[in-house]
Amino acid sequence: MTDAEFRGAYESHKNLLFRFARRMTGSSEAAEDLVHECFLLVWRNGAVYDRNRGSLRSFLVGVTRNLALKRIARERSFEELEDEIAACDPIDPADRQRGEVVAQAVGALPPLQREALILAEYEEMPLAEIARATGADLAAVKSRLHRARESLRRMLAPLLEPNRSLYGK
Amino acid sequence: MENDDDSKLSELLREWRVPDAPRPLDERVLGPHKPWWRFLLTGSIRIPVPVGVALAVLLFWMAGALLRPRPAAESASPSLDLVQFRPVHDLNVRVIRGHESN
C-alpha cells in the first residue's frame, strides 16, 4: 500500500471506524486507540488486504472489530462474547436523555449482537458485508440482529411504549 | 406489526449519536500536519534519473554559455550622419478626424 493509498483509506473510513469502535467500547479514548491500532496494522501489513475477498471497508471493519473484541474480553473478562444471553431487564429512563438510555441498552448487549446491530442499524451496512467483516455466516448475522432487536425492545420498552409503566406493571 | 415495531425501534436507536473521528486522531495516524510553506524548507521530491540527467546537462550548458568570454562589440552605438539625408519637396498632410468629432 502506497502512502497516498494509505491516506485515502484513512480519510474514507476513519469516521465509520471511529463511530463503530466508540459504540462497541462506549469510550472515545478507546475508540481512538482502536482506530489508530487498526491503521498501524494496515500500514505494517498492508499486503494482508486481499481485494478478491471483499471491500476495503469490510476488511477495515473486520480488523477494528477483532481489536475491539480483544479489548472488551481483556477489560471485562466476565462478559461472554457468545451471543446467548439471558433476558435483559427494562432500563429506567428517569431523568436521563433518551440517547444515554439507548447507549446503555446497546452497551448491555453481548458483543457479537452489539457489533451486528451497530453495523446494520447505525452504519447501514448490508448483512452480507457484515457477515464478511465479522467472519460469520449470513444466517448467524441475521439471528444475532434479530436477538439484539428483541433484547432492545425489552430493555427500551419504557421509551417505546411511554404509556406503559416500568416492568410491565 | 413487527415492521412497525422495527421502525419505531430504529427511530429510537438513532437518538444515540456519536461524533465523527476527532482531529487529534488524524495526527496520531498520519503524523503532525505541516503548513504548506514548510515544504519549501524541508520538503523533497523524487524525479526520474533521465529527467535529472537532462536537467543537469541543460544547467551545465547554460552556465557554459553565460561564462564563455564574448568577442568585444564592434562599436558601442551606431554612428549617425546626415550624408544620405534628402529633404522632402512635396509634403501633403492628411488630417484624420477622431471618432468624437462624428
Interface residues (C-beta under 8 A of the other chain):
Chain A: R7 Y10 K14 N15 L17 F18 R19 R22 R23 S28 E32 V35 H36 F39 L40 R98 G99 E100 V102 A103 V106 E121 Y122 R149 L152 R153 L156 L159 L160
Chain B: D5 D6 K8 L9 S10 L12 L13 R14 E15 W16 R17 V18 P19 D20 A21 P22 P24 L25 D26 R28 V29 L30
